[in-house]
Amino acid sequence: MGMASAGCIGKEATFIERLDIHPRIIESAKRNGYTSAWSIINSSPEDIEQRSGLTAAETTHLISCVVNATIKKPCTAWQMFQCPDVVPGPYPCISFGCQSLNKILQGGLPIRSVTEIYGPSGSGKTQVALQLAIQVQLPVNAGGLGKGTAYICTESQFPARRLRQMADHCRVHHPFAQCSPNSSSRSLDKWTNNIHVQHIANMEDLLNCIQKQLPMLMQHREVGLVVIDSVAAVFRVEDAQSQSRSQSLTALGYALHQLAMTKNLAVLALNQVTSARGHDVLHGSFDDFVPALGLAWSNLITTRLALSRKYPQSQQCVIPVRNLEVHFSPWLPRASANFIITEEGLKDMMNPN
């Protein structure tokens, strides 16, 4: 992943070139566009045979090697417990830098899970993600993890100017930065260089980024938060009811959970809203809108948070009020909190300054 800081991840050999199979099979597959696990698994054996000229036995061998390379073998609960990559709990959270939000989430954004924030355009989803991208860099005793962020954009350009504005406020006003004897903690570059940005246009690139390129980045840089802004944008409208979309969602959900669990980080997926055919009590809705991607995606996330915006009735206050509501979570009760977004970031309603 060519991640920029606001850092980068470089290119690597194609997936098929790393398979332990005959070079002639690899070249035939590459020549006909079968360079990734996704392109091979999503094609029927007959299509691969016809396009690549491979025999039925060679095609079966190719698919078998791809499956073995991408799907982990089953293991017992004891083997999972003994896994050195899994750090025993309790696990820290990433503070939102806003007491009201931390309260309803019992500390902040949890690690080792996939959290979705959905809401209409302009509700403040990206603003919340930027704040968390800054907060995660704080030490554990200050509400962070002391690590950086991998920020994946799928819709528009990364809001670098807004990030710089928020990071500059944190650098100047946060108690940790003010009291730290380390001058680098007070440097604006320190806060922005720990956020690694990549722009993704399609589902295959997103999966490759999560499964291959992010682990490569983490060999050199510590990452405590992965943001996808937004998860729905990589799916085409015409694929809304197709079987391939369901398969893509399942693969994405599995990859995100594997990344969160094995690397002990938090995954935040921002989601859009779509028109609803009635009120969805279980999965949340705003009047005539529900989260995009449907029930298939809802079953793949750990926690769903709904974000909305409204203007107060008082004419003296022109700042819109935001509301974050817990729609479902394995450990959180249904709750909500109001807050505002200023130039400095997220603020409690009772203490905007």
N, C-alpha and C positions, 0 to 999 in steps of 0.2 A: 504494500500500500504506500503510495507516495505521500505519506503524511507530512504536513508541514508543521513547524512549531510556532505558537500558534503555527512542528517537527515532522520528519518524513520517514517512511519505510520504503526501501528499495525493492526492485523487481527480483524475482527468483525464477528458477527453472519451472517449466510448466509441470502440472501434476503428472501427466502421463509419462514424462521423461524420467520420473523417479520410480516408476514401476519396474519390478524385476521380471520382465518378459522379453521375448525376442525382439531385437531392434527393428526387424522388418514389420512386425505388428505395430510397433510404436510409430514408425514412419508412415504406414498406411493410414493409421488413425489420425495423426497430425495433419496429413495432407488433405483430409476430408473434414477438418474442423473439430475432431474429437480430441481436444486438448485438456479438458477438465473432467473431474468426476461427474459434475452436474450434467454435462453434455452427453456423457455416455449412459448414465443411469436413466436419464429422461428419454432415451431413444430405445426403440424395440430392437431385439437381436436381428430381425429381418432388415430393418432400415440400415443398421450398421454394416451388415453383410453386403447389401446392395450398393451402398455408397463407397465403402472402403475396399471392396473386393476380397475381403477375408473369407475364409471358409467358416462353416458353422462351428467347427471345433475351436478354431482360433477366436471367433467372436465370443463363444462361451467362456474360454480361458481369459480373454480380456475383461469381460464383465465381472468374472469371479475375482480377478486380481483387484479391480477397482473397488468392489464391495468390501473385500478383506482389508484394503488400505484405508477405507473411510469409516467403516462401522466397527466400533470397539467390540471385542469379544465379551460375552456375559461374564459377570463375576458375582461372588457371594457378598452378602452384607459384611461379613468379617473381612474380606479382601478390601472392600471399600474403606472400612474403618482403619485398616493398616496402611492405606495409601499414603505415602509421604507428602503428596501434594495437598492433602486435606488437613487443614489446621483445626484442631478442636475448638469449640466455642467456650465462653460466650464471644460473640462477634461484635466489633465496634460498628457504629453508624457514621454516616457523613452528615454533619449538621447543615441545616438549611440557612443558618445564620439568622433565623427568625424564630423566636421562642414559641409563638403560637403554632407554627408548623411542626416544630420539633415535638411539641406536646402531643399532638394527635397521632404522630408517627412513632411515639415512644423513643425519641432520641434523634431521629433523622432518617435518611435514606439507608436502608439495610444493605449490607454486602451479602454475597453468596446467594443472590436472588435477582429476578428480573422484575423491575417495576415499570409500569406504564403510567404516563400522565397524558390524558387526552382532553381535548377541548377545542372549541371553535377558533378560527383564525383571530389573532389579536388578543387572545385570553392571557398570554404571557408564558406559554410553554417554553420557548427558547430562553426567555429571561431567567426562569427557574433553573434551566439546565446550565446556563452560564454561571450563575451563582454557585451551583454545586461544583462546577469545574474549578472554581477558585477555592471554595471551602475545602475540597478534598486535599489540597496541598498543605493545609495546616497540620501541625502535629496532632497525635491522638488526644492529648490532654487539652487541646483547643478546639476539638470537634471535627478534625480531619483524619486523614490516614497518612499524611506525610508523603503522598504520591501524586502522580500526574493524571491527566485525562486523555483518553482517545475519543475524539469528537468526530463522528461520521455524519456528514451532510448529504442528504439525498434530494433536497428541494431547491435551495438557493445558496448563494455565497455565504460563507461563514461570517457572522457579524463581528469582525475583528475590532472595529472602532468601538462598538458597545462593550465588548470584553475589556478593552483597554481602559475604558471609563470606569467600569466596575472594579477592575483589578487595582487601578490607581487609588480608588477610595479605600479598598482593603489594605493596601500598602501603607497608607497614611494614617488610617483611623483604627485598624484592628489592634487590640491590646497586645497580641502576640508579636506583631510586626514592630510595634512601638517599643516593646520591652526587650526584643531580641538583641543580643550583643552582636549577632552576625549581620554585617552590613548587607549581605546578599538577600536577606529576608526583607529588606526595605527597598530592594531594587525592583522596578517595574518589569524588567526583562525576566527576572526570576519567576514571576507569576505567569507570564505569558508563554515562556519557552517550555513550560511543563504541560502545555495543552497541545496535543498533536492532532492535526486536522486532516481529514481526507474527504474528498467529494466522490460519491458513488452514484451511478446512474441506473444500475439494474441489479436484479436479484443475484445473478451469478457472481458479479463482482463483490456484492455485499457478503455472500457466503465465503468467498475466497479471502476477503479481508479479515473476517472473524476467525476462520479456521486456520489460516496460514500466516497472514501478514501481521496480525496483532501479536501472536506468540513470538514472532521474530522481533518485533519492537520490544517486547517485554524481556527479551534476553539482554537488552542494553539499557532500558529505561523502566523505572517502576511506575506502574499504572494501577490506580485504585478505582477508576470510574470509566465506564464506556458509555457514551451517549450516541443514540441513533436519532437523528432529527431530519425526517421522520420515517417511521417504519413503513407507513402505507404508500409512500411515494414511489417505491421500486416496483409496485404491482400495477400493471396496466389495467385500465377500466374494462377492456374486453375480456380479461381473464377473471373477472369477478366471481363467476360461478364455475370455473373450470377445475378439473381434478388436479391439474398441474399447480394451481395456486395453493391448494390444500397441502400438496406435497412440499411445496416451497416453504410454506409457513411452518410445517412440522420440522423440516430440516433447520430452518432459522431458529426456531424455539429451542431445539435440542442443542444447537451450537452455542447459543447464548447461555443456556444453563450450564453447559460443560465449562465454558469460559469462566463464568461467575464462580462456580464451585471449585475448580482446580486452581484458579489464580487468586481466589479470595478477594474478589472485587465486586463492585456494584454495577449493575447494568440498568440504564435508564432509557426506555424507548418512548419517544414522543409520538403521539398518534393523532390523526385527524378525526373529524366527525363526518358522518354521512346521514342522509335522510332515513327516517325510521318509519316503519309501518305499525305504529303503536308504541306504547310505553314499555320499555324493557327494564323491569324492576331489578333483575339479577345483575345485568351487566351495565346498568346505568344509562341515563339519557338526559339530554337537555331538550325538553318539550318534544320537538319533532326530529331530534338528532340523537344518534347513538355512535359509539366508537366504530371506526372503520375496521375492516377485515373480518368482522363477524365472529361467530361462536368459535370457529377453529382457532383463531388467535387468542380469544379470551381464555381458552383452556390451556394455553401455553405460558401465560404470565403468572407471576406469584402474587403481585399486588396491583390493583387498579386504582388510580387516583384521578378524579375529575376536577378540571380547572375551569372556572368561569369568571366573567367580568361583568360588573354592573356599575352604573353611576349612582352615587348617593342622591337622595331627594333634596338634601340641603344645598342651596345655591352657593353657600360660602365655601363648599368643598368641591373642587373640580377634578380631583384625582380619582380615577375609577377604583372601586374596591374589587379585589380579587378574592375568590373563594376556592379553597382546595378541600375536596371531600374524599374520604376513604370509601370506595364502593365495595371492594372486597379484599381480604387479606387473611392468611392463615392465622395470624396472631393479633390483628388489630380490630377493635370494635368499629362500628360505623360511626364516624365523627367528621366534623368539618371545622375549618378555621378561616377567618377573614384576614387579609393583609393587603398592603399596597406595594406598588413598585415605583421607586423614585430613581433619580439619576445614579444614586449610590448602590441600588439593588433592592432586595426584598426587605420590607420593614413591617413591624407589628403595627396594628391599628392604633394602639394606645401609646406608642412611642415612635412616631415617624421620624424623629430627628436623631 
